[in-house]
Amino acid sequence: MFTNFKLDDVKLMDLCIVRRRELVKQYVADFDIDRLMHTFRINAGIASNAEPLGGWEGVGSGLRGHFVGHYLSACSRFAFADKDERLKAKATEIVDIMEQCAKPSGYLSAFEEEKLDVLELEENRNVWAPYYTLHKIMQGLIDCHIYLRSSKALTLALKLAHYIHGRFQKLSYLKIDGMLRCTKVNPVNEFGGIGDSLYTLYELTGDKSMLELARVFDRDYWTLPLAIGRDVLDNLHANTHLPMIIAAMHRYNVTGEERFRTAAVNFYSFLQGRTFANGNNSSKATAYFSRRP
């Protein structure tokens, strides 16, 4: 079984790392919740006078809302690890606002629901990673439940997952394969680690529809070659396929299907020839020439 350290299993002792951690924590603590939640409220038809964030959280960005998911995870983890009531309150406030913004269907996002219609029509064009963004929101809610025991956060995550499950039930195998085949160097249809989050929801709730949906995101074009020892890493987007390996590891832990363990172990072996000292990775050729004097 693949296992991770828990947050309370490890204590940082290096003073340099501790100082940097505190800087990150202060960065998180200083955020204005109304600014963070501006696009969620606007998308839900709720008035907001907050100053919008910019960049990938800007009002016109296809990824808007994804940082908020990361932020909720950070608040939840810091609050748990440090018993920080200030950050716990921020996490609770975000979940309360998300509850106000969620549709009766379970849909919860800072971008329009119609973006998923576009993905289903275009498959890998004219969208910007909607399920990638929904994954970050879902994982933030899951972390808020795991670390802060928020039943409301779990309910919102589960309702969002049921909404997604309902959409996929209406689609053919070929349509789903087109939507989730992320083989471009920078795929606009990437879906992040949503499979991993869904396996967690299954473990938390025992809801078999979560297991069924999680398996949808374990794509054969990626896991099958790895399971039989074929190196298919060249020209694939790491930010897409590393989360898929984490999901494969999670699937093995949940179901005991050996091929997903084998795929993860083989992936790790293939990655070794592509990894730089700073942890980044590239193709074999780039990694080779970067080592030459």
Backbone as numpy.savetxt, mean C-alpha at the origin, in Angstrom:
# Nx Ny Nz CAx CAy CAz Cx Cy Cz
7.80 -20.27 8.04 6.96 -19.07 8.04 7.83 -17.83 8.04
7.43 -16.81 7.26 8.11 -15.53 7.26 7.55 -14.68 8.40
8.42 -14.10 9.22 7.95 -13.28 10.34 8.72 -11.96 10.39
8.10 -10.94 10.97 8.73 -9.63 11.16 8.89 -9.35 12.64
9.84 -8.48 12.97 9.92 -7.97 14.32 8.72 -7.07 14.60
8.21 -7.10 15.80 7.16 -6.17 16.21 7.80 -4.86 16.67
7.02 -3.80 16.68 7.57 -2.50 17.05 8.14 -2.49 18.46
7.55 -3.26 19.35 8.04 -3.26 20.72 9.07 -4.37 20.97
9.54 -5.02 19.90 10.61 -6.01 20.02 11.99 -5.39 19.88
12.06 -4.17 19.36 13.33 -3.54 19.02 13.39 -2.15 19.64
14.54 -1.80 20.17 14.77 -0.45 20.69 16.00 0.14 20.04
15.87 1.35 19.48 17.01 2.00 18.83 17.96 2.54 19.89
19.24 2.23 19.74 20.24 2.68 20.71 21.21 3.69 20.11
21.42 3.62 18.80 22.35 4.53 18.14 21.80 5.96 18.21
22.54 6.87 18.81 22.04 8.23 19.05 21.75 8.98 17.76
22.54 8.72 16.73 22.32 9.40 15.44 20.98 8.98 14.85
20.69 7.68 14.89 19.43 7.19 14.36 18.26 7.67 15.21
18.46 7.67 16.53 17.40 8.16 17.43 17.06 9.61 17.12
18.09 10.43 16.90 17.86 11.85 16.60 17.08 12.00 15.30
17.43 11.22 14.30 16.73 11.29 13.02 15.28 10.83 13.17
15.09 9.81 13.98 13.73 9.34 14.22 12.89 10.44 14.86
13.46 11.16 15.79 12.72 12.24 16.45 12.38 13.35 15.48
13.26 13.61 14.52 12.98 14.62 13.51 11.80 14.20 12.64
11.76 12.94 12.28 10.64 12.42 11.49 9.34 12.51 12.31
9.43 12.16 13.56 8.24 12.22 14.42 7.72 13.65 14.53
8.64 14.62 14.66 8.21 16.01 14.74 7.58 16.47 13.44
8.13 16.00 12.32 7.56 16.31 11.01 6.12 15.81 10.93
5.88 14.61 11.42 4.54 14.05 11.42 3.62 14.86 12.34
4.12 15.20 13.51 3.30 15.90 14.51 2.89 17.30 14.05
3.69 17.91 13.18 3.44 19.30 12.78 2.39 19.44 11.68
1.96 18.35 11.08 1.02 18.46 9.95 -0.35 18.95 10.41
-0.95 19.78 9.56 -2.30 20.29 9.77 -3.29 19.27 9.21
-4.14 18.72 10.06 -5.07 17.68 9.63 -6.06 18.20 8.59
-6.52 19.43 8.72 -7.47 19.98 7.76 -6.85 20.06 6.37
-5.57 20.39 6.27 -4.90 20.41 4.97 -4.76 19.00 4.41
-4.40 18.07 5.28 -4.26 16.68 4.84 -5.56 16.13 4.27
-6.67 16.48 4.90 -7.95 15.89 4.55 -8.75 16.74 3.56
-8.17 17.80 3.06 -8.89 18.71 2.16 -9.48 17.99 0.95
-8.67 17.20 0.24 -9.16 16.57 -0.99 -10.14 15.44 -0.69
-10.03 14.80 0.46 -11.04 13.82 0.85 -12.39 14.50 1.01
-12.40 15.63 1.70 -13.66 16.34 1.93 -14.25 16.85 0.61
-13.40 17.43 -0.24 -13.89 17.95 -1.51 -14.48 16.83 -2.35
-13.80 15.69 -2.39 -14.30 14.56 -3.17 -15.62 14.03 -2.64
-15.85 14.19 -1.32 -17.09 13.73 -0.70 -18.18 14.79 -0.73
-17.87 15.95 -1.31 -18.87 17.02 -1.36 -18.99 17.78 -0.06
-17.97 17.73 0.78 -17.96 18.44 2.06 -17.10 19.69 1.91
-17.59 20.81 2.32 -16.87 22.07 2.16 -15.57 22.04 2.96
-14.52 22.62 2.36 -13.23 22.75 3.03 -12.57 24.04 2.60
-12.15 24.84 3.57 -11.44 26.08 3.30 -9.95 25.97 3.56
-9.48 24.75 3.80 -8.06 24.54 4.10 -7.21 24.80 2.87
-5.98 25.19 3.10 -5.03 25.37 2.00 -4.63 23.99 1.48
-4.84 23.71 0.20 -4.50 22.37 -0.32 -3.01 22.10 -0.24
-2.65 20.85 -0.06 -1.26 20.44 -0.19 -0.88 20.43 -1.66
0.41 20.41 -1.93 0.88 20.39 -3.31 1.46 19.05 -3.70
2.18 19.02 -4.81 2.85 17.81 -5.26 1.89 16.69 -5.55
2.24 15.49 -5.12 1.41 14.32 -5.37 0.11 14.34 -4.56
0.00 15.24 -3.59 -1.26 15.40 -2.86 -2.07 16.59 -3.37
-1.62 17.20 -4.45 -2.33 18.34 -5.02 -3.71 17.97 -5.53
-4.56 18.97 -5.67 -5.96 18.71 -6.03 -6.10 18.07 -7.40
-5.10 18.21 -8.28 -5.19 17.61 -9.60 -4.38 16.33 -9.76
-3.77 15.87 -8.70 -2.91 14.69 -8.79 -3.73 13.40 -8.74
-3.37 12.45 -9.59 -4.05 11.16 -9.58 -3.76 10.35 -8.33
-2.69 10.70 -7.62 -2.30 9.96 -6.42 -2.78 10.61 -5.14
-3.61 11.64 -5.25 -4.00 12.36 -4.03 -4.73 11.42 -3.07
-4.33 11.51 -1.83 -4.86 10.63 -0.79 -3.86 9.58 -0.34
-2.88 9.26 -1.19 -1.97 8.17 -0.82 -1.06 8.58 0.34
-0.62 9.84 0.36 0.24 10.29 1.45 -0.52 10.26 2.78
-1.81 10.56 2.73 -2.62 10.53 3.94 -2.63 9.12 4.54
-2.69 8.11 3.67 -2.61 6.74 4.16 -1.29 6.46 4.83
-0.19 6.88 4.19 1.13 6.74 4.82 1.17 7.48 6.15
0.60 8.67 6.16 0.62 9.50 7.37 -0.14 8.83 8.50
-1.28 8.25 8.20 -2.07 7.56 9.22 -1.29 6.38 9.78
-0.59 5.65 8.93 0.26 4.55 9.40 1.35 5.07 10.33
1.98 6.19 9.94 3.06 6.76 10.76 2.54 7.21 12.11
1.41 7.91 12.13 0.81 8.35 13.39 0.51 7.16 14.30
-0.08 6.14 13.72 -0.48 4.98 14.50 0.72 4.26 15.10
1.76 4.12 14.30 2.94 3.39 14.77 3.72 4.20 15.82
3.90 5.50 15.55 4.57 6.34 16.55 3.78 6.38 17.85
2.46 6.53 17.74 1.62 6.61 18.93 1.72 5.33 19.76
1.75 4.20 19.07 1.86 2.91 19.77 3.24 2.76 20.40
4.28 3.02 19.64 5.64 2.77 20.11 6.03 3.70 21.26
5.57 4.95 21.19 5.99 5.95 22.17 4.90 6.31 23.18
3.74 5.65 23.07 2.59 6.00 23.93 2.30 7.50 23.83
2.29 7.98 22.59 2.14 9.41 22.32 0.67 9.75 22.09
0.04 10.39 23.06 -1.38 10.70 22.97 -1.68 11.76 21.92
-0.74 12.65 21.67 -0.94 13.69 20.66 -1.10 13.06 19.28
-0.24 12.11 18.94 -0.32 11.47 17.63 -1.50 10.50 17.57
-1.84 9.90 18.68 -3.04 9.06 18.72 -4.27 9.90 18.41
-4.32 11.12 18.94 -5.46 12.00 18.69 -5.52 12.40 17.22
-4.36 12.63 16.60 -4.34 12.97 15.17 -4.86 11.80 14.34
-4.43 10.60 14.67 -4.90 9.42 13.94 -6.41 9.26 14.09
-6.89 9.44 15.30 -8.33 9.32 15.56 -9.12 10.36 14.78
-8.60 11.57 14.71 -9.28 12.64 13.96 -9.36 12.30 12.48
-8.29 11.76 11.92 -8.28 11.38 10.51 -9.34 10.32 10.24
-9.40 9.31 11.09 -10.37 8.23 10.91 -11.80 8.79 11.01
-12.03 9.70 11.93 -13.36 10.31 12.06 -13.75 11.06 10.77
-12.79 11.78 10.19 -13.07 12.51 8.94 -13.28 11.53 7.80
-12.49 10.47 7.75 -12.67 9.46 6.71 -14.06 8.83 6.79
-14.53 8.61 8.00 -15.87 8.06 8.16 -16.91 9.01 7.55
-16.73 10.30 7.72 -17.64 11.29 7.14 -17.57 11.29 5.62
-16.38 10.99 5.08 -16.16 11.06 3.63 -16.49 9.77 2.90
-16.63 8.68 3.60 -16.89 7.38 2.95 -18.30 7.34 2.38
-18.42 6.73 1.20 -19.73 6.56 0.59 -20.44 5.35 1.21
-21.75 5.30 1.13 -22.49 4.12 1.64 -21.99 2.81 1.03
-21.47 2.88 -0.20 -20.94 1.69 -0.88 -19.67 1.17 -0.24
-19.01 2.01 0.58 -17.72 1.66 1.15 -16.57 2.38 0.48
-16.83 2.99 -0.67 -15.76 3.70 -1.38 -15.26 4.86 -0.54
-13.94 4.96 -0.42 -13.31 6.00 0.39 -12.01 6.41 -0.28
-11.94 7.65 -0.74 -10.74 8.11 -1.43 -10.78 9.63 -1.54
-9.65 10.18 -1.97 -9.57 11.61 -2.26 -9.71 11.88 -3.75
-9.85 10.82 -4.56 -10.08 11.00 -6.00 -11.43 10.39 -6.38
-11.92 10.78 -7.53 -13.26 10.38 -7.96 -13.34 8.88 -8.22
-14.46 8.33 -7.87 -14.73 6.91 -8.10 -14.61 6.56 -9.58
-14.89 7.51 -10.45 -14.86 7.27 -11.90 -13.47 6.91 -12.40
-12.42 7.21 -11.63 -11.07 6.84 -12.06 -10.93 5.31 -12.16
-11.69 4.60 -11.35 -11.67 3.14 -11.44 -12.39 2.66 -12.69
-13.41 3.41 -13.12 -14.08 3.09 -14.39 -13.10 3.25 -15.54
-12.29 4.31 -15.49 -11.30 4.56 -16.54 -10.28 3.42 -16.58
-9.82 2.98 -15.40 -8.87 1.87 -15.36 -9.47 0.62 -15.98
-10.72 0.35 -15.68 -11.36 -0.84 -16.24 -11.54 -0.73 -17.75
-11.69 0.47 -18.24 -11.84 0.68 -19.68 -10.50 0.71 -20.40
-9.54 1.46 -19.84 -8.26 1.70 -20.51 -7.18 0.71 -20.10
-7.31 0.12 -18.95 -6.41 -0.88 -18.38 -5.06 -0.31 -17.95
-4.29 0.28 -18.84 -3.00 0.84 -18.41 -2.72 2.20 -19.05
-3.79 2.95 -19.30 -3.64 4.29 -19.87 -4.62 5.25 -19.18
-4.25 6.51 -19.19 -5.14 7.58 -18.74 -5.60 7.46 -17.29
-4.80 6.78 -16.47 -5.02 6.75 -15.03 -3.66 6.93 -14.35
-3.68 7.10 -13.05 -2.43 7.11 -12.31 -2.62 6.32 -11.03
-2.46 5.04 -11.16 -2.34 4.10 -10.05 -3.42 4.22 -8.98
-4.71 4.10 -9.35 -5.76 4.25 -8.34 -5.73 3.19 -7.24
-5.44 1.94 -7.58 -5.41 0.92 -6.53 -4.15 1.04 -5.66
-3.11 1.60 -6.20 -1.93 1.94 -5.40 -2.33 2.91 -4.29
-3.10 3.93 -4.65 -3.54 4.92 -3.68 -4.52 4.32 -2.68
-5.46 3.53 -3.16 -6.42 2.90 -2.25 -5.71 1.95 -1.27
-4.63 1.33 -1.74 -3.86 0.48 -0.83 -3.31 1.28 0.33
-2.75 2.46 0.07 -2.16 3.26 1.14 -3.22 3.67 2.16
-4.40 4.03 1.66 -5.50 4.40 2.56 -5.92 3.20 3.40
-6.09 2.06 2.74 -6.50 0.84 3.43 -5.49 0.43 4.49
-4.19 0.49 4.13 -3.16 0.08 5.08 -3.08 1.03 6.26
-3.28 2.33 6.01 -3.31 3.28 7.12 -4.41 2.94 8.11
-5.57 2.60 7.60 -6.69 2.21 8.46 -6.38 0.91 9.22
-5.78 -0.04 8.54 -5.42 -1.30 9.18 -4.42 -1.06 10.31
-3.41 -0.22 10.04 -2.42 0.08 11.08 -3.07 0.78 12.26
-4.03 1.65 11.98 -4.72 2.34 13.07 -5.49 1.34 13.94
-6.03 0.32 13.32 -6.72 -0.72 14.10 -5.72 -1.57 14.88
-4.65 -2.01 14.22 -3.70 -2.90 14.86 -3.00 -2.23 16.04
-2.55 -0.99 15.84 -1.73 -0.33 16.85 -2.54 0.50 17.85
-3.70 1.00 17.45 -4.48 1.86 18.34 -5.83 1.26 18.67
-6.09 0.04 18.20 -7.32 -0.70 18.51 -8.57 0.05 18.07
-8.50 0.71 16.93 -9.65 1.46 16.41 -10.56 0.53 15.63
-11.70 0.20 16.19 -12.66 -0.64 15.48 -13.26 0.11 14.29
-13.38 1.42 14.42 -13.91 2.23 13.31 -12.98 2.15 12.10
-11.67 2.19 12.33 -10.71 2.10 11.23 -10.82 0.75 10.54
-10.96 -0.32 11.30 -11.10 -1.65 10.70 -12.38 -1.73 9.88
-13.46 -1.17 10.37 -14.72 -1.19 9.64 -14.59 -0.47 8.31
-13.94 0.69 8.31 -13.76 1.45 7.07 -12.89 0.69 6.08
-11.81 0.08 6.57 -10.93 -0.70 5.70 -11.68 -1.88 5.09
-12.48 -2.56 5.91 -13.21 -3.73 5.43 -14.28 -3.33 4.42
-14.97 -2.23 4.67 -15.98 -1.76 3.73 -15.36 -1.37 2.39
-14.20 -0.72 2.44 -13.50 -0.37 1.20 -13.09 -1.63 0.44
-12.60 -2.62 1.17 -12.20 -3.88 0.53 -13.40 -4.60 -0.08
-14.54 -4.58 0.59 -15.75 -5.19 0.02 -16.20 -4.45 -1.23
-16.05 -3.14 -1.22 -16.38 -2.36 -2.42 -15.51 -2.81 -3.60
-14.20 -2.95 -3.35 -13.28 -3.37 -4.41 -13.61 -4.79 -4.87
-13.92 -5.66 -3.92 -14.30 -7.03 -4.26 -15.51 -7.05 -5.18
-16.48 -6.19 -4.88 -17.67 -6.12 -5.72 -17.36 -5.70 -7.14
-16.42 -4.79 -7.31 -16.04 -4.36 -8.66 -15.38 -5.51 -9.42
-14.46 -6.20 -8.77 -13.72 -7.25 -9.46 -14.60 -8.45 -9.80
-15.62 -8.69 -9.01 -16.53 -9.80 -9.31 -17.24 -9.63 -10.64
-17.35 -8.41 -11.11 -18.06 -8.12 -12.37 -17.15 -8.20 -13.59
-15.86 -8.42 -13.38 -14.89 -8.35 -14.48 -14.44 -9.74 -14.91
-14.12 -9.87 -16.20 -13.62 -11.13 -16.73 -12.15 -11.32 -16.35
-11.67 -12.55 -16.51 -10.27 -12.85 -16.24 -9.36 -11.99 -17.12
-9.69 -11.90 -18.41 -8.83 -11.14 -19.32 -8.83 -9.66 -18.99
-9.97 -9.12 -18.58 -10.03 -7.72 -18.20 -9.15 -7.47 -16.97
-9.27 -8.35 -15.97 -8.45 -8.19 -14.77 -6.97 -8.30 -15.10
-6.63 -9.24 -15.98 -5.23 -9.41 -16.36 -4.69 -8.16 -17.04
-5.50 -7.53 -17.87 -5.07 -6.29 -18.50 -4.90 -5.16 -17.50
-5.79 -5.09 -16.53 -5.73 -4.04 -15.52 -4.52 -4.19 -14.59
-4.15 -5.42 -14.28 -3.15 -5.67 -13.24 -1.83 -6.20 -13.78
-1.64 -6.16 -15.10 -0.35 -6.60 -15.68 0.55 -5.37 -15.74
1.40 -5.23 -14.77 2.21 -4.01 -14.60 3.61 -4.20 -15.14
3.74 -4.33 -16.46 5.02 -4.68 -17.06 5.73 -3.52 -17.72
5.16 -2.33 -17.63 5.88 -1.16 -18.13 6.94 -0.75 -17.10
7.95 -0.01 -17.57 9.03 0.39 -16.65 8.48 1.25 -15.51
7.50 2.11 -15.82 6.86 2.92 -14.78 5.35 2.81 -14.98
4.75 1.72 -14.50 3.36 1.42 -14.83 2.37 2.36 -14.15
1.46 2.92 -14.92 0.44 3.81 -14.37 -0.67 3.02 -13.68
-0.67 1.70 -13.88 -1.72 0.86 -13.27 -1.19 0.07 -12.08
-0.03 0.44 -11.53 0.51 -0.31 -10.39 -0.46 -0.27 -9.21
-0.45 -1.33 -8.41 -1.43 -1.44 -7.33 -0.79 -1.63 -5.97
0.51 -1.41 -5.86 1.16 -1.41 -4.56 1.02 -2.72 -3.82
0.89 -2.62 -2.51 0.83 -3.80 -1.66 -0.57 -4.15 -1.20
-1.56 -3.89 -2.06 -2.94 -4.11 -1.64 -3.21 -5.58 -1.33
-2.52 -6.49 -2.02 -2.70 -7.90 -1.71 -2.28 -8.22 -0.29
-1.16 -7.68 0.14 -0.68 -7.88 1.50 -1.70 -7.36 2.52
-2.27 -6.17 2.25 -3.27 -5.61 3.16 -4.51 -6.49 3.24
-4.91 -7.05 2.11 -6.09 -7.91 2.08 -5.87 -9.21 2.85
-4.66 -9.76 2.76 -4.36 -10.95 3.57 -4.43 -10.60 5.06
-3.99 -9.39 5.42 -4.10 -8.96 6.81 -5.56 -8.85 7.23
-6.40 -8.28 6.36 -7.82 -8.19 6.68 -8.44 -9.57 6.86
-8.01 -10.52 6.04 -8.52 -11.88 6.20 -8.12 -12.44 7.57
-6.86 -12.21 7.96 -6.41 -12.72 9.26 -7.15 -12.04 10.41
-7.46 -10.75 10.24 -8.12 -10.01 11.31 -9.60 -10.38 11.45
-10.24 -10.73 10.33 -11.70 -10.89 10.34 -12.18 -12.29 10.02
-11.36 -13.10 9.36 -11.81 -14.41 8.91 -12.76 -14.34 7.73
-12.90 -13.18 7.12 -13.80 -12.96 5.98 -13.17 -13.58 4.73
-13.77 -14.66 4.23 -13.18 -15.39 3.11 -13.18 -14.59 1.81
-14.06 -13.60 1.71 -14.03 -12.76 0.51 -12.74 -11.94 0.44
-12.13 -11.66 1.59 -10.85 -10.95 1.61 -9.74 -11.85 1.06
-9.79 -13.13 1.41 -8.81 -14.08 0.88 -8.98 -14.23 -0.62
-10.22 -14.30 -1.07 -10.50 -14.41 -2.50 -9.98 -13.20 -3.26
-10.21 -12.01 -2.72 -9.77 -10.79 -3.40 -8.25 -10.66 -3.36
-7.64 -11.01 -2.24 -6.19 -10.93 -2.13 -5.51 -11.75 -3.22
-6.04 -12.93 -3.49 -5.46 -13.82 -4.50 -5.51 -13.20 -5.89
-6.49 -12.34 -6.14 -6.61 -11.68 -7.44 -5.35 -10.86 -7.74
-4.76 -10.28 -6.71 -3.61 -9.40 -6.90 -2.28 -10.15 -6.92
-2.29 -11.47 -6.77 -1.09 -12.29 -6.93 -1.00 -12.72 -8.39
-0.32 -11.94 -9.20 -0.38 -12.13 -10.65 0.59 -13.22 -11.13
0.06 -14.12 -11.96 0.86 -15.24 -12.45 2.03 -14.82 -13.32
1.92 -13.71 -14.04 3.03 -13.29 -14.90 4.29 -13.04 -14.07
4.11 -12.82 -12.79 5.22 -12.49 -11.90 5.60 -13.68 -11.01
4.63 -14.27 -10.34 4.96 -15.31 -9.37 5.26 -16.67 -9.99
4.61 -17.01 -11.09 4.84 -18.34 -11.67 6.26 -18.53 -12.19
6.81 -17.58 -12.99 8.21 -17.76 -13.41 9.18 -17.83 -12.23
8.96 -16.99 -11.23 9.84 -17.02 -10.06 9.77 -18.37 -9.36
8.59 -18.93 -9.29 8.40 -20.20 -8.58 9.14 -21.35 -9.25
9.33 -21.26 -10.57 10.06 -22.33 -11.27 11.51 -21.94 -11.54
11.97 -20.85 -10.93 13.39 -20.49 -11.00 13.79 -19.63 -12.17
12.84 -18.96 -12.83 13.17 -18.08 -13.94 13.34 -16.65 -13.44
14.45 -16.04 -13.83 14.73 -14.65 -13.45 14.03 -13.73 -14.44
12.98 -13.04 -13.97 12.20 -12.16 -14.84 12.22 -10.72 -14.33
13.25 -10.36 -13.58 13.26 -9.05 -12.92 13.61 -7.89 -13.85
14.32 -8.17 -14.95 14.78 -7.06 -15.80 13.63 -6.20 -16.30
13.82 -4.88 -16.20 12.89 -3.89 -16.74 11.52 -3.88 -16.07
11.45 -4.44 -14.87 10.21 -4.34 -14.10 10.38 -3.30 -13.00
9.29 -2.65 -12.65 9.28 -1.55 -11.71 9.36 -2.08 -10.28
10.43 -1.73 -9.56 10.65 -2.28 -8.23 9.54 -1.89 -7.26
9.06 -0.66 -7.35 8.04 -0.19 -6.41 6.71 -0.91 -6.61
6.56 -1.57 -7.75 5.39 -2.39 -8.01 5.59 -3.82 -7.54
6.76 -4.38 -7.84 6.93 -5.82 -7.69 7.49 -6.25 -6.34
8.18 -5.38 -5.64 8.57 -5.72 -4.26 7.34 -5.92 -3.37
6.33 -5.04 -3.42 5.13 -5.30 -2.63 4.42 -6.60 -3.02
4.51 -6.98 -4.29 3.89 -8.22 -4.71 4.59 -9.43 -4.09
5.89 -9.31 -3.87 6.62 -10.39 -3.19 6.24 -10.45 -1.73
6.05 -9.30 -1.10 5.60 -9.29 0.29 4.23 -9.97 0.40
3.37 -9.69 -0.57 2.05 -10.35 -0.59 2.20 -11.86 -0.78
3.14 -12.27 -1.63 3.37 -13.70 -1.85 3.82 -14.38 -0.56
4.70 -13.71 0.19 5.16 -14.24 1.46 3.99 -14.35 2.44
3.14 -13.35 2.43 1.98 -13.35 3.31 1.02 -14.48 2.93
0.85 -14.68 1.63 -0.03 -15.77 1.17 0.49 -17.12 1.65
1.80 -17.31 1.57 2.37 -18.57 2.06 2.09 -18.74 3.54
2.27 -17.67 4.31 2.00 -17.76 5.75 0.55 -18.11 6.03
-0.37 -17.59 5.21 -1.80 -17.80 5.45 -2.27 -19.16 4.95
-1.81 -19.54 3.75 -2.36 -20.73 3.10 -1.41 -21.93 3.05
-0.11 -21.68 3.25 0.86 -22.76 3.17 1.18 -23.21 1.76
0.79 -22.44 0.74 1.07 -22.81 -0.65 2.57 -22.62 -0.94
3.24 -23.73 -1.16 4.69 -23.74 -1.23 5.24 -22.89 -2.38
4.51 -22.82 -3.48 5.08 -22.10 -4.63 5.27 -20.62 -4.35
4.50 -20.06 -3.43 4.67 -18.65 -3.11 5.89 -18.42 -2.22
6.19 -19.38 -1.37 7.44 -19.32 -0.62 8.63 -19.45 -1.57
8.55 -20.39 -2.49 9.64 -20.60 -3.45 9.84 -19.36 -4.31
8.75 -18.75 -4.75 8.85 -17.53 -5.57 9.58 -16.43 -4.80
9.26 -16.26 -3.52 9.89 -15.21 -2.71 11.37 -15.50 -2.50
11.72 -16.75 -2.21 13.12 -17.11 -1.99 13.92 -16.94 -3.28
13.37 -17.36 -4.42 14.06 -17.19 -5.69 14.21 -15.71 -6.04
13.18 -14.92 -5.78 13.27 -13.48 -6.01 14.44 -12.88 -5.25
14.58 -13.25 -3.99 15.67 -12.73 -3.17 17.02 -13.08 -3.77
17.14 -14.31 -4.27 18.39 -14.74 -4.89 18.68 -13.93 -6.15
17.66 -13.72 -6.99 17.85 -12.98 -8.23 18.17 -11.51 -7.96
17.68 -10.98 -6.87 17.88 -9.57 -6.56 19.31 -9.26 -6.17
20.03 -10.25 -5.69 21.37 -9.99 -5.15 22.31 -9.34 -6.16
22.23 -9.74 -7.43 23.12 -9.17 -8.43 22.72 -7.79 -8.92
21.68 -7.23 -8.33 21.17 -5.95 -8.80 21.13 -4.89 -7.70
21.64 -5.20 -6.55 21.44 -4.32 -5.40 22.69 -3.49 -5.12
22.48 -2.19 -4.94 23.56 -1.27 -4.62 23.74 -1.18 -3.10
24.85 -0.57 -2.68 25.14 -0.45 -1.26 24.08 0.33 -0.51
23.43 1.28 -1.19 22.41 2.09 -0.51 21.04 1.42 -0.48
20.96 0.18 -1.00 19.70 -0.56 -0.96 18.88 -0.46 -2.22
19.21 0.47 -3.12 18.49 0.57 -4.39 18.87 -0.60 -5.29
18.09 -0.80 -6.35 18.37 -1.91 -7.25 18.13 -1.50 -8.69
18.71 -2.26 -9.59 18.60 -1.95 -11.01 18.79 -3.24 -11.80
19.02 -3.10 -13.11 19.25 -4.29 -13.92 20.63 -4.84 -13.64
20.86 -6.09 -14.07 22.17 -6.70 -13.85 23.28 -5.89 -14.51
23.01 -5.40 -15.73 24.04 -4.65 -16.45 24.41 -3.38 -15.71
23.42 -2.63 -15.26 23.70 -1.39 -14.56 24.45 -1.66 -13.26
24.02 -2.68 -12.55 24.69 -3.02 -11.29 26.13 -3.44 -11.55
26.38 -4.17 -12.66 27.73 -4.63 -12.98 28.63 -3.46 -13.30
28.19 -2.58 -14.20 29.04 -1.47 -14.62 29.25 -0.46 -13.50
28.33 -0.36 -12.56 28.50 0.57 -11.45 29.63 0.12 -10.51
29.99 -1.17 -10.56 31.04 -1.68 -9.67 32.42 -1.57 -10.31
32.48 -1.26 -11.59 33.77 -1.21 -12.27 34.54 0.04 -11.87
35.88 -0.04 -11.73 36.66 1.13 -11.35 36.67 2.18 -12.45
